[in-house]
């Protein structure tokens, strides 16, 4: 709906001025909405065309408000997709009641077979069947221009490729489809794309049933009854039935059909209030004869509603017990009875989607054979409840999920589940991680005696899963060199230290489980009171693992709280590396941030919307942008290296900078480092932004366009406020994914480094052996910091190549002594793919380095995406702005040398003349008179030498005076360095001087 008078609205129209559009988008987030109750609820332009059902085009209106509105003097108007000329149709003198529709018939075609319902108004405008614009106005005057605005424009709908719309246009229509406003006309978020669905036309007129928005419906009674209750002859048994009604009180239950002596409905408890649950027990006496007894149960409520459910009661002679559960399980990797039909019995410990678990309450005392088993019933419903002792007949089956290396014994093709008795309990087996073989506990009820740590949250929204371990699991190559005994031992230990907490339903949950404070749960949080049944099955991300289906609600405590900003020691320059997770201003639906449609993204020589990554549409993009902006704002770095930004010149990174500056307060705090000549052939590139008030650019950006780099590293030299220079190189090495096309040395060598490792090594070696020397030479300064996503963990080959070239790993130096360094979580293991590697010259100037854990620990379901989510937990806070954590480095840039004379005491020996050499020799002693050690090397400069006097053993000259270098690493308090002196003299001048001592190198 057209809801604003300001030009800075969230409704976007393509214009040639990018900055104008950008400002409008940013300002539109804060623009007020002035809603009209009457909206355009349906648009159809395919009437009478080939393949159409209806003979006429039409426009449908709807009063979504709570007050009647008279539309006399109003009009509906139509223009072509890119047109500026509008055709109008006057509306009749009708007062639209709340929830009432109004149908405006337009031109007829030669096709179609069905007339519209009686229209409330008619005209002959021939509308496009695919793309166009329709507006609703409170005046009967035709508008002009591609995008009319003002107080008289009450609603605007752009469909197809129209250049006027609210938020974003709807997709293209066809002769068989119309644009229908969601919720039968009630939805209105001022975004056509979000508010409308493309469906078959459904015209409604003023005589159609009213649909009051927000009016409560009368939901029915919902019964919960087992489809079948199978009982052993002579044992009797029962099943619990239930029913609820969201707006009524279920107050009665009875057997309405099939009642026989000995079968009764007892212990009925009415719902205590509307929305509450009523319950009853279907009781079958022990003397009921063998046979089948189909029953119908009728529930009623206080609103005169009723609902029935059918329960098939079967009383039969129990099949003989063939083997116990432990015998069926056996002590080996698979059942000795696989493929055979068996009858066994046990106590039901847990019911889950598709079946239930039973356990031999006594067991066989053998820890190598499980006492429990899963009974797979599929869609069939059996009236077995937790605590029932049941006898089950079915086929023993070894279930092996895709990607699994082992199987899981279960019963399937179940023919009988006979309840023997009820009220039993199974005592959980105490267990802890790591565990040598959870297969020995498969199907058993267990209790973890110690709290477990959440290792991964990525699949919580899609599958209801949390990975758990005894402590955070580290990627083995994050700590040890690939293939070493230590690395292999850690990999094996990790395998024994993992179980996946599931939610027992095996489908995407409608309500996301385990979510805690701030609508999140984080890796590193603790889980206690963990009791449930050991299961085995497919897990998120592929493969399979042991799972715990909980029988009690686990308790999760926030042991890894969020932080408001990165915590690290201060320096004089802050550098950050941030992966912005495919920040594209062109979207996968072919539109872009300006509202233009039919757009694409470049990948090599191809330009297509299929090359675009990141946001699917403008609505998603705004959510993504706001999270990333708040991430960068929270870091407050002086310079950022960015990965995964659209390779579209400087357009996308400039948009991000404009948004960041707007969020900071509108001041030009950040600026874009202009791109280098070569940004590669990939759809994404690396980029840099910086604070001009803190840093200045020295020369232009450089890139290495060698063929090995499809995403060339980008380098820029900066000058800090104290005049010191340093260079940043931003990297994004070859991904570990796409292994199916890798071959030879690039194939997965099964050493923990995944595929494409050989290419990453080549990229790393070229970086340090070729590109960095070029950067340092151009800068005239050896201070170089390598940052970015290297797609290699801390001790993998590419990083080894970089550190062997003299670079120092700052995360190992600053983070490892305090905590596990990680920026990414994959397969439930934590490690860092994002690095900060300083040249030897810069290393001593690095004060601190850290990772800000705002992304890797957070569940994917809270990110900006809108598709496939059971609940939308999004907010604009920085958490889960990306899948990588940013890395932040604090530099304290110092001059190459500093005067330390004030901390020293010097004394010189008398000079002795050597007639053989013609030189004067002596010694100079330098002592540290301060309380702190001084860092070397040291340079001693001799000032004030008279003309004709030469320091014969000088190392060089500085500012016109000779100096001697002392190659000492440090000078401790009270320690002394002694250096020899040798002077030559022509003439009779005295040999006198003053000394100035410097720490560092000239």
Residue pairs with C-beta under 8 A, 6 or more apart in sequence:
1 35
1 36
1 39
1 40
1 154
1 155
1 156
1 166
1 188
1 190
2 11
2 36
2 135
2 136
2 149
2 153
2 154
2 155
2 156
2 166
3 9
3 33
3 34
3 35
3 36
3 166
3 190
4 11
4 31
4 32
4 33
4 34
4 190
5 34
5 149
5 150
5 151
6 27
6 31
6 32
7 24
7 149
8 23
8 24
8 27
8 28
8 31
9 24
9 28
9 31
9 149
9 166
9 190
10 25
10 28
10 29
10 31
10 166
10 167
10 190
10 191
11 28
11 156
11 165
11 166
11 167
11 190
12 21
12 24
12 25
12 28
12 165
12 167
12 168
12 594
12 595
12 618
13 146
13 147
13 163
13 164
13 165
13 595
14 21
14 163
14 594
14 595
14 596
15 21
15 594
18 594
18 651
19 658
21 593
21 594
21 595
22 593
22 655
22 658
22 659
23 658
25 593
25 622
26 658
26 659
26 662
29 622
33 190
35 188
36 136
36 154
36 155
37 63
37 64
37 65
37 66
37 67
37 69
37 98
38 61
38 62
38 63
38 64
38 65
38 69
38 71
38 74
38 96
38 136
38 154
38 155
39 61
39 62
39 64
39 136
39 154
39 155
39 181
39 185
39 188
40 59
40 60
40 61
40 62
40 76
40 134
40 135
40 136
40 155
40 156
40 157
40 181
41 60
41 61
41 62
41 64
41 101
41 180
41 181
41 184
41 185
41 204
42 58
42 59
42 60
42 178
42 179
42 180
42 181
42 185
42 201
42 202
42 203
42 204
43 59
43 60
43 127
43 132
43 134
43 157
43 159
43 173
43 178
43 179
44 54
44 57
44 58
44 59
44 127
44 173
44 178
44 179
44 201
44 203
45 57
45 106
45 127
45 128
45 129
45 130
45 132
45 173
46 52
46 54
46 57
46 129
46 173
46 174
46 175
46 176
46 177
46 178
46 201
47 54
47 55
47 56
47 57
47 58
47 106
47 107
47 108
47 109
47 112
47 116
47 127
48 54
48 55
48 56
48 57
48 107
48 108
48 109
48 110
48 111
48 112
49 109
49 111
49 112
49 129
49 175
50 111
50 175
51 111
51 174
51 175
51 176
52 109
52 111
52 112
52 129
52 175
52 176
53 112
53 113
53 114
53 176
53 200
53 201
54 112
54 114
54 115
54 116
54 201
54 203
55 108
55 109
55 111
55 112
55 113
55 114
55 115
55 116
56 105
56 106
56 107
56 108
56 109
56 112
56 115
56 116
57 105
57 106
57 107
57 108
57 109
57 125
57 126
57 127
58 103
58 104
58 105
58 106
58 116
58 119
58 201
58 203
59 76
59 78
59 89
59 104
59 106
59 134
60 101
60 102
60 103
60 104
60 203
60 204
61 71
61 76
61 91
61 96
61 101
61 102
61 103
61 104
61 136
62 96
62 99
62 100
62 101
62 102
62 181
62 184
62 185
62 211
63 69
63 96
63 97
63 98
63 99
63 100
64 98
64 99
64 185
64 186
64 188
64 213
65 98
65 213
66 98
66 212
66 213
66 214
67 98
68 95
68 96
68 97
68 98
69 95
69 96
70 93
70 94
70 95
70 96
71 91
71 92
71 93
71 94
71 95
71 96
71 102
72 91
72 92
72 93
72 94
73 90
73 91
73 138
73 139
73 140
74 90
74 91
74 136
74 137
74 138
74 139
74 140
74 154
75 88
75 89
75 90
75 91
75 136
75 137
75 139
75 140
75 141
76 88
76 89
76 91
76 104
76 134
76 135
76 136
76 137
77 86
77 87
77 88
77 89
77 134
77 135
77 136
77 137
77 142
77 143
78 86
78 87
78 106
78 125
78 127
78 132
78 133
78 134
79 85
79 86
79 87
79 132
79 133
79 146
79 164
80 128
80 131
80 132
80 133
81 128
81 131
81 132
81 133
81 158
81 160
81 161
81 162
81 163
82 146
82 161
82 162
82 163
83 133
83 146
84 144
84 145
84 146
85 144
86 135
86 142
86 143
86 144
86 148
87 125
87 142
88 137
88 140
88 141
88 142
89 104
89 106
89 121
89 123
89 125
90 121
90 140
91 102
91 104
91 121
91 140
92 120
92 121
94 102
94 120
94 206
96 102
96 206
97 210
98 210
98 212
98 213
99 210
99 211
99 212
99 213
99 215
100 206
100 208
100 210
101 185
101 204
101 205
101 206
101 208
101 211
102 120
102 121
102 205
102 206
103 116
103 117
103 118
103 119
103 120
103 121
103 203
103 204
103 205
103 206
104 119
104 120
104 121
104 122
104 123
105 116
105 119
105 121
105 122
105 123
106 122
106 123
106 124
106 125
106 126
106 127
107 123
107 124
107 125
107 126
107 127
116 203
117 203
117 204
117 205
117 207
117 208
118 205
118 207
119 205
120 205
120 206
127 134
128 160
129 173
129 174
129 175
130 159
130 160
130 172
130 173
130 174
131 159
131 160
131 161
131 162
131 169
131 172
131 173
132 158
132 159
132 160
132 162
133 156
133 157
133 158
133 159
133 162
133 163
133 164
133 165
134 156
134 157
134 159
135 143
135 148
135 153
135 154
135 155
135 156
135 157
136 153
136 154
136 155
136 156
137 143
137 152
137 153
137 154
138 151
138 152
138 154
139 152
143 153
146 163
146 164
147 156
147 163
147 164
148 156
148 164
156 164
156 165
156 166
156 192
157 165
157 166
157 170
157 179
157 192
157 196
158 164
158 165
158 166
158 169
158 170
158 192
159 169
159 170
159 171
159 172
159 173
159 179
159 192
159 196
160 169
160 170
160 171
160 172
160 173
161 169
161 172
161 597
161 598
162 169
163 595
165 192
165 193
165 595
166 190
166 191
166 192
166 195
167 189
167 190
167 191
167 192
167 193
167 194
167 618
167 619
168 191
168 192
168 193
168 194
168 591
168 595
168 617
168 618
168 619
169 192
169 193
169 597
170 179
170 192
170 193
170 196
170 198
171 193
171 198
171 589
172 198
173 179
173 198
176 200
177 198
177 199
177 200
177 201
178 198
178 199
178 200
178 201
178 202
179 192
179 196
179 197
179 198
180 196
180 197
180 198
180 199
180 201
180 202
181 187
181 188
181 195
181 196
182 195
182 196
182 197
183 213
184 211
185 211
185 213
186 211
186 213
186 214
187 194
187 195
188 195
189 195
191 618
191 619
193 617
193 618
193 619
194 619
216 247
218 247
218 303
218 305
219 245
219 246
219 247
220 245
220 305
220 307
221 243
221 244
221 245
221 248
221 250
221 299
221 300
221 301
221 305
221 306
221 307
222 243
222 244
222 245
222 307
223 241
223 242
223 243
223 297
223 299
223 307
223 308
223 309
224 241
224 242
224 243
224 244
224 309
225 239
225 241
225 242
225 297
225 309
225 310
225 311
226 239
226 241
226 311
226 381
226 382
226 383
227 310
227 311
227 312
227 380
227 381
227 382
228 311
228 312
228 313
228 314
228 380
228 381
228 382
228 383
229 237
229 239
229 282
229 284
229 311
229 312
229 313
229 314
229 382
229 383
229 419
230 314
230 316
230 382
230 383
230 416
230 417
230 418
230 419
231 237
231 284
231 288
231 313
231 314
231 315
231 316
231 418
231 419
232 315
232 316
232 317
232 318
232 391
232 418
232 419
232 420
233 289
233 290
233 315
233 316
233 317
233 318
234 286
235 286
235 318
235 418
235 419
235 420
235 421
236 283
236 284
236 285
236 286
236 287
236 288
237 284
237 388
237 419
237 420
237 421
237 422
238 281
238 282
238 283
238 284
238 422
239 281
239 282
239 311
239 383
239 385
240 279
240 280
240 281
240 282
240 385
241 253
241 265
241 279
241 280
241 281
241 282
241 297
241 309
241 311
242 277
242 278
242 279
242 280
243 250
243 253
243 277
243 278
243 299
243 307
244 250
244 271
244 275
244 276
244 277
244 278
245 271
245 274
245 275
245 301
245 303
245 305
246 274
246 275
247 274
247 275
247 303
248 274
248 301
248 302
248 303
248 305
249 270
249 271
249 272
249 273
249 274
249 276
249 301
249 302
250 270
250 271
250 276
250 277
250 278
250 299
250 300
250 301
251 270
251 271
251 278
251 300
251 301
251 302
252 268
252 270
252 298
252 299
252 300
252 301
253 265
253 268
253 278
253 280
253 297
253 298
253 299
253 300
254 265
254 297
254 298
255 263
255 264
255 265
255 295
255 296
255 297
255 298
256 296
256 297
256 298
256 308
257 294
257 295
257 296
258 293
258 294
258 295
258 296
259 295
260 288
260 293
262 284
262 285
262 287
262 288
263 282
263 283
263 284
263 285
263 288
263 293
263 295
263 313
264 282
264 283
265 280
265 281
265 282
265 283
265 297
266 280
266 281
266 283
267 279
267 280
267 281
268 278
268 279
268 280
269 278
269 279
269 280
270 278
271 277
271 278
278 299
280 297
282 295
282 297
282 311
282 313
284 313
284 315
288 315
289 315
290 315
290 316
290 317
291 314
291 315
292 312
292 313
292 314
293 312
293 313
293 314
293 315
294 310
294 311
294 312
294 313
295 310
295 311
295 312
295 313
296 308
296 309
296 310
296 311
297 308
297 309
297 310
297 311
298 306
298 307
298 308
299 306
299 307
299 308
299 309
300 306
311 383
316 416
316 418
318 391
318 418
318 420
319 343
319 391
319 393
319 416
319 418
320 343
321 343
321 344
321 345
321 391
322 342
322 343
322 344
323 337
323 342
323 343
323 344
324 344
324 360
324 364
325 344
325 346
325 358
325 359
325 360
325 370
325 371
325 372
325 373
325 443
326 360
326 363
326 364
326 366
326 369
326 370
326 371
327 337
327 364
327 369
328 335
328 337
328 342
328 344
328 373
328 396
328 409
329 335
329 369
329 370
329 371
329 373
329 409
329 442
329 443
330 336
330 337
330 369
331 366
331 368
331 369
333 406
333 407
333 439
334 398
334 407
334 409
335 396
335 398
335 409
337 396
338 396
338 397
338 398
338 409
339 395
339 396
339 397
340 395
340 396
341 393
341 394
341 395
341 396
342 393
342 394
342 395
342 396
342 411
343 391
343 392
343 393
343 416
344 358
344 373
344 391
344 392
344 411
345 358
345 360
345 389
345 390
345 391
345 392
345 420
346 358
346 359
346 360
346 361
346 371
346 372
346 373
346 389
346 390
346 392
347 358
347 359
347 360
347 361
347 387
347 388
347 389
347 390
347 424
347 425
347 426
348 356
348 357
348 358
348 384
348 385
348 386
348 387
348 388
348 389
348 390
349 356
349 357
349 358
349 359
349 372
349 386
349 426
349 445
349 533
349 551
350 356
350 357
350 386
350 445
350 504
350 532
350 533
350 549
350 551
351 384
351 385
351 386
352 504
352 505
352 506
352 535
352 549
353 504
353 505
353 506
353 507
354 376
354 377
354 378
354 506
355 374
355 375
355 376
355 377
355 378
355 410
356 374
356 375
356 377
356 382
356 384
357 372
357 373
357 374
357 375
357 443
357 445
357 533
357 535
357 549
358 372
358 373
358 375
358 390
358 392
358 443
359 371
359 372
359 373
359 426
359 443
359 444
359 445
360 371
360 372
361 389
361 424
361 425
361 426
363 371
364 371
367 440
368 440
369 440
370 409
370 439
370 440
370 441
370 442
370 443
370 444
371 443
371 444
372 441
372 442
372 443
372 444
372 445
372 533
372 534
373 409
373 410
373 411
373 442
373 443
374 408
374 410
374 411
374 443
374 535
375 392
375 394
375 410
375 411
375 414
375 417
376 394
376 397
376 399
376 410
376 411
376 412
376 414
377 414
377 417
380 414
382 414
382 417
383 417
383 419
384 390
384 417
384 419
385 422
386 551
387 422
387 423
387 424
387 425
388 419
388 420
388 421
388 422
388 424
389 419
389 420
389 421
389 422
389 424
390 417
390 418
390 419
390 420
391 416
391 417
391 418
391 420
392 411
392 414
392 416
392 417
392 418
393 414
393 415
393 416
394 411
394 412
394 413
394 414
394 415
395 411
395 412
395 413
396 409
396 410
396 411
397 409
397 410
397 411
397 412
397 413
398 407
398 408
398 409
399 407
399 408
399 409
399 410
399 536
399 537
400 406
400 407
400 408
401 536
401 537
401 538
401 543
401 544
402 538
402 542
402 544
403 538
403 542
403 543
403 544
404 536
404 538
404 543
404 544
405 544
406 439
406 536
408 439
408 442
408 535
408 536
408 537
409 442
409 443
410 443
426 445
427 445
428 445
428 446
428 447
428 531
429 441
429 444
429 445
429 446
429 447
430 446
430 447
430 449
431 441
431 446
431 447
431 448
431 449
432 448
432 449
432 450
432 470
433 448
433 452
433 468
433 469
433 470
433 496
433 497
433 498
433 499
434 470
434 493
434 496
434 497
435 441
435 496
435 497
436 496
438 499
438 534
438 546
439 536
439 546
441 534
442 534
442 535
442 536
442 546
443 533
443 534
443 535
444 533
444 534
445 531
445 532
445 533
445 551
446 531
446 532
446 533
446 534
446 548
447 530
447 531
448 530
448 531
450 470
451 526
451 527
451 528
451 530
451 557
452 468
452 469
452 470
452 499
452 526
452 527
452 528
452 530
453 468
453 469
453 470
453 471
453 472
453 523
453 524
453 525
453 526
453 527
453 559
454 466
454 467
454 468
454 521
454 522
454 523
454 524
454 525
454 526
454 527
454 556
455 467
455 468
455 469
455 472
455 473
455 498
455 523
455 825
455 828
455 829
455 830
456 466
456 467
456 523
456 825
456 827
456 828
457 466
457 467
457 521
457 522
457 523
457 825
457 857
457 858
457 859
457 860
458 540
458 541
458 825
458 859
458 860
459 465
459 539
459 540
459 541
459 860
460 466
460 512
460 513
460 514
460 515
460 521
460 859
460 860
460 861
461 508
461 509
461 512
461 859
461 860
461 861
461 862
461 869
461 870
461 871
462 508
462 540
462 860
462 861
462 868
463 502
463 503
463 508
463 509
463 539
463 540
464 502
464 503
464 505
464 508
464 509
464 512
464 513
464 514
465 500
465 501
465 502
465 503
465 539
465 540
465 547
466 500
466 501
466 514
466 521
466 527
467 498
467 499
467 500
467 501
467 545
467 828
468 498
468 499
468 500
468 501
468 527
468 530
468 548
469 494
469 497
469 498
469 499
469 828
470 497
471 497
472 523
472 524
472 820
472 822
472 830
473 494
473 497
473 498
473 828
473 829
473 830
474 490
474 494
474 820
474 822
474 829
474 830
474 831
475 752
475 793
475 822
475 826
475 829
475 830
475 831
476 487
476 488
476 490
476 491
476 494
476 752
476 829
477 487
477 751
477 752
477 753
477 793
477 794
477 795
477 796
477 831
478 793
478 794
478 795
478 820
478 821
478 822
478 829
478 830
478 831
478 832
479 486
479 487
479 490
479 794
479 795
480 486
480 487
480 490
480 795
481 487
481 795
481 800
482 751
482 752
482 753
482 795
482 796
482 797
483 751
483 752
487 752
487 795
491 752
494 829
498 545
498 546
498 828
499 534
499 545
499 546
499 547
499 548
500 539
500 545
500 546
500 547
500 548
501 514
501 527
501 530
501 547
501 548
501 550
501 554
502 535
502 537
502 547
502 548
502 549
502 550
503 509
503 513
503 514
503 550
504 549
504 550
506 537
508 868
508 870
509 870
510 870
511 870
511 871
512 859
512 861
512 870
512 871
512 873
514 521
514 554
514 556
515 521
515 859
515 873
516 525
516 556
516 558
517 558
518 562
518 879
519 862
519 873
519 875
520 562
520 858
520 859
520 862
520 873
520 879
521 556
521 859
522 558
522 560
522 561
522 562
522 857
522 858
523 560
523 825
523 830
523 856
523 857
524 559
524 560
524 853
524 857
525 556
525 557
525 558
525 559
525 560
526 556
526 557
526 559
527 554
527 555
527 556
528 554
528 555
528 557
529 552
529 553
529 554
529 555
530 548
530 550
530 554
531 550
531 551
531 552
532 548
532 549
532 550
532 551
532 552
533 548
533 549
533 551
534 546
534 547
534 548
535 546
535 547
535 548
535 549
536 544
536 545
536 546
536 547
537 544
537 545
537 547
538 544
539 545
539 547
541 826
541 827
543 827
560 853
560 857
562 854
562 879
563 852
563 853
563 854
564 634
565 634
565 635
565 636
565 852
566 576
566 634
566 635
566 850
566 851
566 852
566 886
566 888
567 850
568 814
568 847
568 848
568 849
568 850
568 888
568 890
569 847
569 848
569 890
570 847
570 890
571 845
571 847
571 848
571 890
571 891
571 892
571 893
572 720
572 721
572 722
572 891
572 892
572 893
573 638
573 639
573 694
573 695
573 718
573 720
573 726
573 890
573 891
573 892
573 893
574 635
574 636
574 637
574 638
574 639
574 888
574 889
574 890
574 891
575 637
575 638
575 639
575 640
575 641
575 728
575 785
575 787
575 836
575 888
575 889
575 891
576 632
576 635
576 637
576 639
576 640
576 641
576 886
576 887
576 888
576 889
577 640
577 641
577 643
577 730
577 787
577 788
577 789
577 834
577 835
577 836
577 886
577 887
577 888
578 628
578 631
578 632
578 635
578 640
578 641
578 642
578 643
578 882
578 884
578 886
579 642
579 643
579 644
579 789
579 834
579 882
579 883
579 884
579 886
580 628
580 642
580 643
580 644
580 645
580 656
580 881
580 882
581 614
581 624
581 628
581 644
581 881
581 882
581 883
581 884
582 613
582 614
582 644
582 646
582 684
583 614
583 624
583 625
583 628
583 642
583 644
583 645
583 646
583 652
583 656
584 601
584 612
584 613
584 614
584 615
584 621
584 645
584 646
584 652
585 592
585 593
585 621
585 646
585 648
585 651
585 652
585 655
586 592
586 593
586 599
586 600
586 601
586 609
586 612
586 646
586 648
587 599
587 609
587 612
587 614
587 615
587 616
587 617
587 618
587 620
587 621
588 609
588 610
588 612
588 613
588 614
588 615
588 616
588 617
589 609
589 616
589 617
590 597
590 598
590 599
590 600
590 609
590 612
591 597
591 599
591 617
591 618
592 599
593 618
593 621
593 655
595 618
599 609
600 607
600 608
600 609
600 610
600 611
600 612
601 607
601 608
601 609
601 611
601 612
601 613
601 646
601 647
601 648
601 683
602 611
602 647
602 648
602 683
603 611
603 681
603 682
603 683
604 681
611 683
612 646
612 683
613 644
613 683
613 684
614 621
614 624
614 646
615 621
615 623
615 624
615 864
616 865
616 866
616 867
619 866
620 864
620 865
620 866
623 864
623 866
623 874
623 876
624 864
624 881
625 656
625 659
626 876
627 863
627 864
627 876
627 877
627 878
627 879
627 880
627 881
628 656
628 878
628 881
628 882
629 656
629 659
629 660
629 663
630 663
630 876
630 877
630 878
630 881
631 854
631 878
631 881
631 882
631 886
632 640
632 660
633 660
633 663
633 664
633 878
634 852
634 854
634 878
635 852
635 886
635 888
637 888
638 690
638 691
638 694
638 695
639 688
639 689
639 690
639 691
639 695
639 718
639 728
640 688
640 689
640 690
641 686
641 687
641 688
641 714
641 728
641 730
641 787
641 788
642 653
642 656
642 686
642 687
642 688
642 689
642 730
643 684
643 686
643 730
643 732
643 788
643 789
643 884
644 684
644 732
644 789
644 882
645 652
645 653
645 656
645 684
645 685
645 686
645 687
646 652
646 683
646 684
646 685
647 679
647 680
647 682
647 683
647 684
647 685
649 675
649 679
650 672
650 674
650 675
650 687
653 672
653 687
653 689
654 672
656 689
657 670
657 671
657 672
657 689
660 669
660 670
660 689
661 667
661 668
661 669
661 670
664 670
668 692
669 691
669 693
670 689
670 690
670 691
671 689
671 690
671 691
671 692
672 687
672 688
672 689
673 687
673 688
673 689
673 690
673 697
673 701
673 714
673 716
674 700
674 701
675 685
675 687
675 701
675 714
676 700
676 701
676 702
676 703
676 712
676 714
676 715
677 703
677 705
678 703
678 704
678 705
678 712
679 685
679 703
679 712
679 714
680 703
680 705
680 709
680 710
680 711
680 712
681 710
682 710
682 711
684 711
684 732
685 711
685 714
686 711
686 712
686 713
686 714
686 730
686 731
686 732
686 788
687 714
687 730
688 701
688 714
688 716
688 728
688 730
690 697
690 718
694 720
694 721
695 718
695 719
695 720
695 721
696 718
696 719
697 716
697 717
697 718
697 719
698 717
698 718
698 719
698 725
698 779
699 717
699 778
699 779
700 716
701 714
701 715
701 716
702 714
702 715
702 716
702 771
702 774
702 775
702 778
703 712
703 713
703 714
703 715
704 712
704 713
704 766
704 767
704 770
704 771
704 774
705 712
706 712
706 766
706 770
708 759
708 762
708 763
708 766
709 763
709 766
710 734
711 732
711 733
713 729
713 730
713 731
713 732
713 767
713 771
713 788
714 729
714 730
715 727
715 728
715 729
715 730
715 771
715 775
716 727
716 728
717 725
717 726
717 727
717 775
717 778
717 779
717 781
718 725
718 726
718 727
718 728
719 725
720 726
720 893
722 893
722 895
723 895
724 783
724 893
724 894
724 895
725 779
725 780
725 781
725 783
726 779
726 781
726 783
726 784
726 785
726 842
726 891
726 893
727 775
727 776
727 779
727 781
727 783
727 784
727 785
728 784
728 785
728 787
729 767
729 771
729 772
729 775
729 784
729 785
729 786
729 787
729 788
730 787
730 788
731 763
731 767
731 786
731 787
731 788
731 789
731 790
732 788
732 789
732 791
733 760
733 763
733 764
733 788
733 789
733 790
733 791
733 792
733 798
734 756
734 759
734 760
734 763
734 791
735 756
735 791
736 753
736 754
736 755
736 756
736 791
737 755
738 755
738 756
739 747
739 748
739 754
739 755
739 756
742 748
742 755
742 756
744 758
745 757
745 758
746 755
746 756
746 757
746 758
746 759
747 755
748 754
748 755
749 757
752 796
753 792
753 793
753 796
753 797
756 791
757 792
757 796
757 797
757 798
760 790
760 791
760 792
760 797
760 798
761 797
761 798
761 801
763 798
764 790
764 792
764 797
764 798
764 799
764 801
764 802
765 801
767 786
767 802
768 801
768 802
768 805
768 807
769 805
772 784
772 786
772 805
772 839
775 784
776 782
776 784
776 839
781 841
782 839
782 840
782 841
782 842
783 839
783 841
783 842
783 845
783 893
784 838
784 839
784 841
784 842
785 836
785 837
785 838
785 839
785 842
785 889
785 891
786 802
786 807
786 835
786 836
786 837
786 838
787 834
787 835
787 836
787 837
787 887
787 889
788 834
788 835
789 833
789 834
789 884
790 798
790 799
790 833
790 834
790 835
791 798
791 833
792 798
792 799
792 833
793 799
793 831
793 832
793 833
794 809
794 811
794 812
794 821
794 831
794 832
799 809
799 835
799 837
802 837
803 809
803 837
806 839
806 840
807 837
807 838
807 839
807 840
808 837
808 838
808 839
808 840
808 843
808 846
809 835
809 836
809 837
810 836
810 837
810 838
810 843
810 846
810 849
810 889
811 821
811 832
811 835
811 836
811 849
811 851
811 887
812 821
813 843
813 846
813 849
814 846
814 848
814 849
814 850
815 821
815 849
815 850
815 851
820 830
821 832
821 851
822 830
822 831
822 832
822 851
822 853
822 856
822 885
823 831
823 832
823 833
823 834
823 851
823 856
823 884
823 885
823 886
823 887
824 830
824 831
824 832
824 833
824 834
824 856
824 883
824 884
824 885
825 856
825 857
830 856
832 851
832 887
833 884
834 851
834 884
834 885
834 886
834 887
835 887
836 846
836 849
836 887
836 889
838 845
838 846
838 889
842 891
844 935
845 891
845 892
845 893
845 894
846 889
846 890
846 891
846 892
847 890
847 891
847 892
848 889
848 890
849 887
849 888
849 889
849 890
850 887
850 888
851 885
851 886
851 887
851 888
852 885
852 886
852 888
853 885
854 878
854 879
854 880
854 881
854 885
854 886
855 879
855 880
855 881
855 882
855 883
855 884
855 885
855 886
856 883
856 884
856 885
858 879
858 880
859 880
860 880
860 883
861 869
861 870
861 871
861 873
862 873
862 874
862 875
862 879
862 880
863 874
863 880
863 881
864 874
864 881
866 872
866 874
894 1000
895 1000
896 1000
896 1001
896 1002
897 939
897 998
897 999
897 1000
897 1001
897 1002
898 998
898 999
898 1000
899 996
899 997
899 998
900 934
900 938
900 997
900 998
900 999
901 995
901 996
901 997
903 928
903 929
903 930
903 932
903 934
904 926
904 927
904 928
904 929
904 930
904 934
904 997
905 926
905 927
905 929
906 924
906 925
906 926
906 927
906 995
906 997
907 924
907 925
907 927
908 922
908 923
908 924
908 925
908 981
909 922
909 923
909 924
910 922
911 920
911 921
911 922
911 981
911 983
911 991
912 920
912 921
912 922
913 919
913 920
914 920
914 921
918 984
919 952
919 982
919 983
919 984
920 982
920 983
920 984
920 985
920 991
921 980
921 981
921 982
921 983
922 980
922 981
923 978
923 979
923 980
923 981
924 940
924 978
924 979
924 981
924 995
925 976
925 977
925 978
926 938
926 940
926 966
926 971
926 976
926 977
926 978
926 979
926 997
927 974
927 975
927 976
927 977
928 934
928 971
928 972
928 973
928 974
928 975
928 976
930 973
931 973
932 973
933 970
933 971
933 972
933 973
934 970
934 971
934 999
935 969
935 970
935 999
935 1000
936 966
936 967
936 968
936 969
936 970
936 971
936 999
937 965
937 966
937 967
937 968
937 969
937 999
937 1000
937 1001
938 965
938 966
938 968
938 971
938 977
938 997
938 998
938 999
939 955
939 958
939 963
939 964
939 965
939 966
939 997
939 998
939 1000
939 1001
939 1002
940 963
940 964
940 966
940 979
940 995
940 996
940 997
940 998
941 958
941 959
941 961
941 962
941 963
941 995
941 996
941 997
941 998
942 951
942 954
942 961
942 962
942 963
942 964
942 993
942 994
942 995
943 961
943 993
943 994
943 995
943 996
944 992
944 993
944 994
945 951
945 961
945 962
945 991
945 992
945 993
946 989
946 990
946 991
946 992
947 987
947 989
948 985
948 986
948 987
948 989
949 983
949 984
949 985
949 989
949 991
950 962
950 983
950 984
950 985
951 962
951 964
951 981
951 982
951 983
952 982
952 983
952 984
953 964
953 980
953 981
953 982
954 962
954 963
954 964
955 963
955 964
955 965
956 962
956 963
956 965
956 1002
957 963
958 1002
963 1002
964 979
964 981
965 1001
966 977
966 979
968 977
971 977
983 991
985 991
